[in-house]
Amino acid sequence: MRGDLDTATAPYLGALLDDRLRAHPRRVDVDLSEVDFLGVADLRVLTRAALQAGQTGARLGRVPRQGR
């Protein structure tokens, strides 16, 4: 993901995470290192995905941002 994540990108992010979590992975890492803005809608998507992952024993992780 890169740029601004807002209401327009939330459905895409949600679908992407749903697809990844359907495969029952042990961990899904989300790379936000090139994200400049994270809106509430996408924050809700990430929260829902983390809860969904936890219910299946998976973990939702975040790739830390490197200095720019």
N, CA, C and O atoms as CSV, one atom per row, in Angstrom:
chain,resi,resn,atom,element,x,y,z
A,1,MET,N,N,0.855,-1.160,0.000
A,1,MET,CA,C,0.000,0.000,0.000
A,1,MET,C,C,0.908,1.232,0.000
A,1,MET,O,O,1.990,1.239,0.586
A,2,ARG,N,N,0.423,2.266,-0.678
A,2,ARG,CA,C,1.204,3.507,-0.671
A,2,ARG,C,C,0.278,4.697,-0.870
A,2,ARG,O,O,-0.826,4.571,-1.400
A,3,GLY,N,N,0.752,5.844,-0.433
A,3,GLY,CA,C,-0.031,7.072,-0.579
A,3,GLY,C,C,-1.033,7.229,0.543
A,3,GLY,O,O,-0.748,6.907,1.697
A,4,ASP,N,N,-2.207,7.724,0.197
A,4,ASP,CA,C,-3.265,7.963,1.179
A,4,ASP,C,C,-4.242,6.801,1.197
A,4,ASP,O,O,-4.714,6.356,0.151
A,5,LEU,N,N,-4.540,6.316,2.387
A,5,LEU,CA,C,-5.569,5.291,2.562
A,5,LEU,C,C,-6.754,5.977,3.212
A,5,LEU,O,O,-6.671,6.450,4.346
A,6,ASP,N,N,-7.850,6.024,2.486
A,6,ASP,CA,C,-9.021,6.747,2.968
A,6,ASP,C,C,-10.285,5.965,2.640
A,6,ASP,O,O,-10.221,4.775,2.334
A,7,THR,N,N,-11.407,6.617,2.703
A,7,THR,CA,C,-12.691,5.960,2.461
A,7,THR,C,C,-12.725,5.259,1.103
A,7,THR,O,O,-13.343,4.203,0.968
A,8,ALA,N,N,-12.080,5.826,0.119
A,8,ALA,CA,C,-12.087,5.240,-1.223
A,8,ALA,C,C,-11.273,3.946,-1.296
A,8,ALA,O,O,-11.578,3.073,-2.108
A,9,THR,N,N,-10.255,3.816,-0.467
A,9,THR,CA,C,-9.394,2.632,-0.520
A,9,THR,C,C,-9.805,1.541,0.467
A,9,THR,O,O,-9.322,0.413,0.364
A,10,ALA,N,N,-10.676,1.848,1.409
A,10,ALA,CA,C,-11.067,0.876,2.435
A,10,ALA,C,C,-11.647,-0.417,1.848
A,10,ALA,O,O,-11.273,-1.496,2.308
A,11,PRO,N,N,-12.537,-0.359,0.861
A,11,PRO,CA,C,-13.060,-1.618,0.298
A,11,PRO,C,C,-11.960,-2.481,-0.332
A,11,PRO,O,O,-11.982,-3.705,-0.204
A,12,TYR,N,N,-11.015,-1.855,-1.000
A,12,TYR,CA,C,-9.909,-2.596,-1.608
A,12,TYR,C,C,-9.053,-3.263,-0.531
A,12,TYR,O,O,-8.722,-4.444,-0.633
A,13,LEU,N,N,-8.702,-2.499,0.496
A,13,LEU,CA,C,-7.889,-3.041,1.585
A,13,LEU,C,C,-8.637,-4.169,2.288
A,13,LEU,O,O,-8.045,-5.197,2.616
A,14,GLY,N,N,-9.923,-3.982,2.518
A,14,GLY,CA,C,-10.723,-5.012,3.167
A,14,GLY,C,C,-10.760,-6.297,2.353
A,14,GLY,O,O,-10.603,-7.388,2.902
A,15,ALA,N,N,-10.964,-6.175,1.054
A,15,ALA,CA,C,-11.006,-7.350,0.184
A,15,ALA,C,C,-9.651,-8.063,0.151
A,15,ALA,O,O,-9.588,-9.292,0.161
A,16,LEU,N,N,-8.584,-7.291,0.113
A,16,LEU,CA,C,-7.243,-7.860,0.093
A,16,LEU,C,C,-6.966,-8.648,1.370
A,16,LEU,O,O,-6.472,-9.775,1.320
A,17,LEU,N,N,-7.286,-8.047,2.507
A,17,LEU,CA,C,-7.046,-8.732,3.776
A,17,LEU,C,C,-7.956,-9.942,3.947
A,17,LEU,O,O,-7.519,-10.980,4.442
A,18,ASP,N,N,-9.212,-9.818,3.542
A,18,ASP,CA,C,-10.126,-10.966,3.606
A,18,ASP,C,C,-9.573,-12.128,2.789
A,18,ASP,O,O,-9.604,-13.276,3.232
A,19,ASP,N,N,-9.075,-11.830,1.610
A,19,ASP,CA,C,-8.517,-12.859,0.737
A,19,ASP,C,C,-7.320,-13.538,1.396
A,19,ASP,O,O,-7.206,-14.764,1.375
A,20,ARG,N,N,-6.440,-12.749,1.973
A,20,ARG,CA,C,-5.244,-13.306,2.628
A,20,ARG,C,C,-5.639,-14.152,3.839
A,20,ARG,O,O,-5.075,-15.226,4.052
A,21,LEU,N,N,-6.590,-13.685,4.625
A,21,LEU,CA,C,-6.978,-14.395,5.838
A,21,LEU,C,C,-7.769,-15.668,5.541
A,21,LEU,O,O,-7.770,-16.595,6.352
A,22,ARG,N,N,-8.436,-15.726,4.402
A,22,ARG,CA,C,-9.168,-16.945,4.014
A,22,ARG,C,C,-8.232,-18.133,3.818
A,22,ARG,O,O,-8.662,-19.283,3.914
A,23,ALA,N,N,-6.976,-17.867,3.549
A,23,ALA,CA,C,-5.994,-18.927,3.350
A,23,ALA,C,C,-5.494,-19.505,4.676
A,23,ALA,O,O,-4.666,-20.415,4.679
A,24,HIS,N,N,-5.986,-18.986,5.794
A,24,HIS,CA,C,-5.624,-19.437,7.144
A,24,HIS,C,C,-4.115,-19.395,7.401
A,24,HIS,O,O,-3.526,-20.393,7.814
A,25,PRO,N,N,-3.498,-18.249,7.158
A,25,PRO,CA,C,-2.060,-18.144,7.432
A,25,PRO,C,C,-1.820,-18.019,8.940
A,25,PRO,O,O,-2.746,-17.758,9.709
A,26,ARG,N,N,-0.592,-18.204,9.337
A,26,ARG,CA,C,-0.244,-17.982,10.749
A,26,ARG,C,C,-0.072,-16.492,11.010
A,26,ARG,O,O,-0.316,-16.010,12.116
A,27,ARG,N,N,0.352,-15.765,9.972
A,27,ARG,CA,C,0.599,-14.328,10.136
A,27,ARG,C,C,0.404,-13.626,8.797
A,27,ARG,O,O,0.761,-14.156,7.744
A,28,VAL,N,N,-0.166,-12.431,8.853
A,28,VAL,CA,C,-0.283,-11.560,7.681
A,28,VAL,C,C,0.360,-10.241,8.066
A,28,VAL,O,O,-0.085,-9.586,9.009
A,29,ASP,N,N,1.391,-9.847,7.354
A,29,ASP,CA,C,2.054,-8.566,7.606
A,29,ASP,C,C,1.533,-7.526,6.631
A,29,ASP,O,O,1.425,-7.779,5.431
A,30,VAL,N,N,1.214,-6.360,7.159
A,30,VAL,CA,C,0.718,-5.251,6.354
A,30,VAL,C,C,1.835,-4.206,6.288
A,30,VAL,O,O,2.274,-3.687,7.314
A,31,ASP,N,N,2.280,-3.913,5.089
A,31,ASP,CA,C,3.364,-2.953,4.894
A,31,ASP,C,C,2.765,-1.561,4.702
A,31,ASP,O,O,2.207,-1.248,3.651
A,32,LEU,N,N,2.892,-0.743,5.724
A,32,LEU,CA,C,2.389,0.631,5.683
A,32,LEU,C,C,3.531,1.639,5.539
A,32,LEU,O,O,3.347,2.835,5.763
A,33,SER,N,N,4.701,1.145,5.165
A,33,SER,CA,C,5.881,2.007,5.139
A,33,SER,C,C,5.790,3.146,4.127
A,33,SER,O,O,6.479,4.155,4.272
A,34,GLU,N,N,4.941,2.995,3.094
A,34,GLU,CA,C,4.805,4.060,2.104
A,34,GLU,C,C,3.445,4.742,2.171
A,34,GLU,O,O,3.027,5.412,1.227
A,35,VAL,N,N,2.768,4.565,3.287
A,35,VAL,CA,C,1.463,5.201,3.480
A,35,VAL,C,C,1.683,6.565,4.133
A,35,VAL,O,O,2.339,6.675,5.168
A,36,ASP,N,N,1.123,7.599,3.507
A,36,ASP,CA,C,1.263,8.955,4.030
A,36,ASP,C,C,0.112,9.344,4.948
A,36,ASP,O,O,0.290,10.142,5.868
A,37,PHE,N,N,-1.066,8.783,4.701
A,37,PHE,CA,C,-2.254,9.108,5.485
A,37,PHE,C,C,-3.080,7.846,5.656
A,37,PHE,O,O,-3.326,7.121,4.692
A,38,LEU,N,N,-3.506,7.583,6.883
A,38,LEU,CA,C,-4.355,6.435,7.175
A,38,LEU,C,C,-5.649,6.950,7.774
A,38,LEU,O,O,-5.675,7.422,8.911
A,39,GLY,N,N,-6.723,6.857,7.001
A,39,GLY,CA,C,-8.015,7.360,7.446
A,39,GLY,C,C,-8.731,6.390,8.370
A,39,GLY,O,O,-8.336,5.234,8.516
A,40,VAL,N,N,-9.781,6.883,8.983
A,40,VAL,CA,C,-10.556,6.098,9.938
A,40,VAL,C,C,-11.150,4.854,9.282
A,40,VAL,O,O,-11.179,3.789,9.900
A,41,ALA,N,N,-11.619,4.970,8.056
A,41,ALA,CA,C,-12.231,3.821,7.378
A,41,ALA,C,C,-11.229,2.676,7.238
A,41,ALA,O,O,-11.578,1.517,7.461
A,42,ASP,N,N,-10.001,2.988,6.874
A,42,ASP,CA,C,-8.987,1.950,6.730
A,42,ASP,C,C,-8.506,1.448,8.085
A,42,ASP,O,O,-8.143,0.279,8.218
A,43,LEU,N,N,-8.499,2.305,9.077
A,43,LEU,CA,C,-8.168,1.872,10.432
A,43,LEU,C,C,-9.199,0.856,10.924
A,43,LEU,O,O,-8.853,-0.128,11.577
A,44,ARG,N,N,-10.454,1.103,10.606
A,44,ARG,CA,C,-11.508,0.137,10.958
A,44,ARG,C,C,-11.295,-1.191,10.235
A,44,ARG,O,O,-11.483,-2.255,10.823
A,45,VAL,N,N,-10.906,-1.132,8.971
A,45,VAL,CA,C,-10.635,-2.352,8.203
A,45,VAL,C,C,-9.499,-3.132,8.859
A,45,VAL,O,O,-9.596,-4.350,9.008
A,46,LEU,N,N,-8.429,-2.453,9.252
A,46,LEU,CA,C,-7.297,-3.123,9.895
A,46,LEU,C,C,-7.703,-3.726,11.234
A,46,LEU,O,O,-7.276,-4.827,11.579
A,47,THR,N,N,-8.523,-3.006,11.983
A,47,THR,CA,C,-8.994,-3.508,13.280
A,47,THR,C,C,-9.845,-4.757,13.086
A,47,THR,O,O,-9.681,-5.745,13.802
A,48,ARG,N,N,-10.750,-4.709,12.120
A,48,ARG,CA,C,-11.603,-5.873,11.836
A,48,ARG,C,C,-10.754,-7.062,11.397
A,48,ARG,O,O,-11.009,-8.194,11.808
A,49,ALA,N,N,-9.748,-6.809,10.566
A,49,ALA,CA,C,-8.875,-7.884,10.097
A,49,ALA,C,C,-8.073,-8.483,11.251
A,49,ALA,O,O,-7.869,-9.696,11.303
A,50,ALA,N,N,-7.621,-7.640,12.169
A,50,ALA,CA,C,-6.873,-8.145,13.327
A,50,ALA,C,C,-7.765,-9.028,14.197
A,50,ALA,O,O,-7.325,-10.069,14.684
A,51,LEU,N,N,-8.999,-8.621,14.389
A,51,LEU,CA,C,-9.939,-9.435,15.163
A,51,LEU,C,C,-10.233,-10.748,14.452
A,51,LEU,O,O,-10.266,-11.809,15.076
A,52,GLN,N,N,-10.447,-10.669,13.138
A,52,GLN,CA,C,-10.704,-11.864,12.337
A,52,GLN,C,C,-9.505,-12.815,12.398
A,52,GLN,O,O,-9.674,-14.026,12.541
A,53,ALA,N,N,-8.319,-12.273,12.290
A,53,ALA,CA,C,-7.112,-13.090,12.363
A,53,ALA,C,C,-7.012,-13.769,13.725
A,53,ALA,O,O,-6.703,-14.957,13.806
A,54,GLY,N,N,-7.271,-13.027,14.781
A,54,GLY,CA,C,-7.195,-13.580,16.125
A,54,GLY,C,C,-8.160,-14.725,16.353
A,54,GLY,O,O,-7.854,-15.654,17.100
A,55,GLN,N,N,-9.311,-14.671,15.724
A,55,GLN,CA,C,-10.300,-15.737,15.874
A,55,GLN,C,C,-9.836,-17.044,15.242
A,55,GLN,O,O,-10.316,-18.116,15.612
A,56,THR,N,N,-8.921,-16.966,14.306
A,56,THR,CA,C,-8.422,-18.175,13.645
A,56,THR,C,C,-7.028,-18.563,14.130
A,56,THR,O,O,-6.429,-19.507,13.616
A,57,GLY,N,N,-6.512,-17.835,15.121
A,57,GLY,CA,C,-5.189,-18.128,15.638
A,57,GLY,C,C,-4.061,-17.476,14.857
A,57,GLY,O,O,-2.887,-17.730,15.127
A,58,ALA,N,N,-4.409,-16.645,13.899
A,58,ALA,CA,C,-3.395,-15.936,13.101
A,58,ALA,C,C,-3.066,-14.603,13.772
A,58,ALA,O,O,-3.721,-14.186,14.727
A,59,ARG,N,N,-2.053,-13.961,13.253
A,59,ARG,CA,C,-1.671,-12.628,13.741
A,59,ARG,C,C,-1.604,-11.672,12.564
A,59,ARG,O,O,-1.159,-12.031,11.474
A,60,LEU,N,N,-2.050,-10.461,12.799
A,60,LEU,CA,C,-1.928,-9.403,11.804
A,60,LEU,C,C,-0.800,-8.509,12.279
A,60,LEU,O,O,-0.886,-7.909,13.350
A,61,GLY,N,N,0.259,-8.416,11.485
A,61,GLY,CA,C,1.438,-7.627,11.863
A,61,GLY,C,C,1.593,-6.430,10.951
A,61,GLY,O,O,0.929,-6.311,9.921
A,62,ARG,N,N,2.479,-5.558,11.354
A,62,ARG,CA,C,2.745,-4.344,10.583
A,62,ARG,C,C,4.240,-4.270,10.328
A,62,ARG,O,O,5.052,-4.475,11.229
A,63,VAL,N,N,4.587,-3.973,9.086
A,63,VAL,CA,C,5.983,-3.756,8.732
A,63,VAL,C,C,6.339,-2.350,9.195
A,63,VAL,O,O,5.691,-1.392,8.776
A,64,PRO,N,N,7.355,-2.197,10.051
A,64,PRO,CA,C,7.687,-0.863,10.558
A,64,PRO,C,C,8.194,0.067,9.470
A,64,PRO,O,O,8.817,-0.360,8.498
A,65,ARG,N,N,7.913,1.333,9.656
A,65,ARG,CA,C,8.343,2.362,8.699
A,65,ARG,C,C,9.814,2.673,8.912
A,65,ARG,O,O,10.248,2.941,10.032
A,66,GLN,N,N,10.563,2.636,7.843
A,66,GLN,CA,C,11.979,2.994,7.887
A,66,GLN,C,C,12.078,4.502,7.727
A,66,GLN,O,O,11.194,5.113,7.125
A,67,GLY,N,N,13.118,5.109,8.243
A,67,GLY,CA,C,13.304,6.551,8.116
A,67,GLY,C,C,13.319,6.987,6.665
A,67,GLY,O,O,13.948,6.351,5.820
A,68,ARG,N,N,12.619,8.081,6.382
A,68,ARG,CA,C,12.580,8.604,5.012
A,68,ARG,C,C,13.265,9.925,4.973
A,68,ARG,O,O,13.349,10.546,3.913
